[in-house]
Amino acid sequence: MASRVSLKTKGKGGKGSKGSDEKSAARCLKEWSTWAMKKAKVVTHYGFIPLVIIIGMNSEPKPQLYQLLSPV
Amino acid sequence: MAGLVPPGIPAVPADVSHTAHTKHDEKTDYMNLPCPIPYEELHREALMSLKPETFEGLRFDFTKGLNQKFSLSHSVIMGPTEIPSQSAETIKIPTAHYEFGANFIDPNLMLIGRVMTDGRLNARVKCDLTDNLTVKANAQLTNEPHMSHGMFNFDYKGKDFRSQFQMGNGALFGANYIQSVTPHFSLGGEVFWAGQHRKSGIGYAARYETDKMVATGQVANTGIVALSYVQKVSDKVSLASDFMYNYLSKDVTASVGYDYILRQCRLRGKIDSNGCTTSYLEERLNMGLNFILSAEIDHRKKDYKFGFGLTVG
């Protein structure tokens, strides 16, 4: 029984070392994409409204800066 | 003798042949069908009449246009907000917030952003890359982790069909397609896959419309059957009815409503099979000044919502 158990664990160890190379590539890609999505979320959260305002202020006919703040 | 024939008589057979010719044209040309409406707007007329945006409390909206394409909006909303609760009774918490928005609307590019005092951002982008291809993006971002949602849609519009591919966070993928089969009738289908909840679904939809009425039906394997019928009684009056049935959870809801579009106001009302009555009035006081009254009464759940508001610009 003990010998059978040890054989099983040895087999698993062998397979694990070969599979970890492929797994690490996928895991790396996942980690990078998660990091990129997190950064994109922060950039969008803080930058979307300023982006719309910049695009709007540069469209024709160009509005004046005081019109952004005054209620008239 | 032939010269004495009055000119009216040869005109009559010409008229008959003209009407016969137009009748022949009205026979459907299957190569020139109109483009159907987008799949998500299938129930558009019924939703406009039966589901107005009712609210509770005060709502004040001020939209200031800086030029034709760019405008800023300021909104103040004060009132009780419902929070989801497990028990049957509704729990409401009074909240007040201010929302700032910026809109840029161009024929090719539309950017709408709204940010609230608690940091929630609601962003919508629509970009026409070519005549037929459109990219849309929709995001609700919050400061709390794992509560943000985003979705991208890629739309392709063909001569008599529309197709769309959707990608959302949480590994949500969807695709839908709608095709005009006759000048009045269109059929469509959709599939979606939600990775996070390990759910997938498929659904079919049909829409029949004429100048006077619109009838739609939608079935999905999530158990939803939704049918609606809208009759345009005149330019000012539309009547709508709606039937929703979930064959997995055996939930049924039917509603009947009206939509009066008059010169100075727009009045919408509906009554439900759950005993819920809704009414929504938008009154135009002056150019650019609208007064809004909203009421939703649910006797069964003992939930009474009344709201009033003013929209400027």
Contacts between the chains, C-beta under 8 A, distances in Angstrom:
chain1	res1	chain2	res2	distance
A	37	B	169	7.8
A	41	B	141	6.2
A	41	B	148	6.2
A	41	B	150	7.9
A	44	B	121	7.5
A	44	B	123	6.7
A	44	B	139	6.5
A	44	B	141	6.4
A	45	B	119	8.0
A	45	B	121	5.4
A	45	B	141	4.7
A	48	B	113	4.9
A	48	B	121	6.3
A	48	B	123	4.9
A	49	B	100	7.4
A	49	B	102	5.5
A	49	B	113	4.6
A	49	B	115	5.6
A	49	B	121	7.4
A	51	B	111	7.5
A	52	B	102	4.2
A	52	B	103	7.3
A	52	B	104	5.3
A	52	B	111	4.7
A	52	B	112	7.8
A	52	B	113	5.1
A	53	B	102	5.4
A	55	B	70	7.8
A	55	B	104	5.4
A	55	B	111	6.7
A	56	B	66	6.7
A	56	B	67	7.8
A	56	B	69	7.0
A	56	B	70	3.1
A	56	B	102	6.6
A	56	B	104	4.8
A	57	B	66	7.9
A	57	B	70	7.3
A	59	B	67	6.6
A	59	B	69	5.2
A	59	B	70	5.8
A	59	B	104	7.1
A	59	B	106	7.5
A	60	B	67	7.6
A	61	B	67	5.4
A	61	B	68	8.0
A	62	B	67	7.8
A	63	B	66	3.9
A	63	B	67	5.3
A	63	B	70	6.8
A	67	B	64	8.0
A	67	B	66	5.2
A	68	B	66	7.3
A	68	B	72	7.1
A	71	B	62	7.7
A	71	B	64	7.0
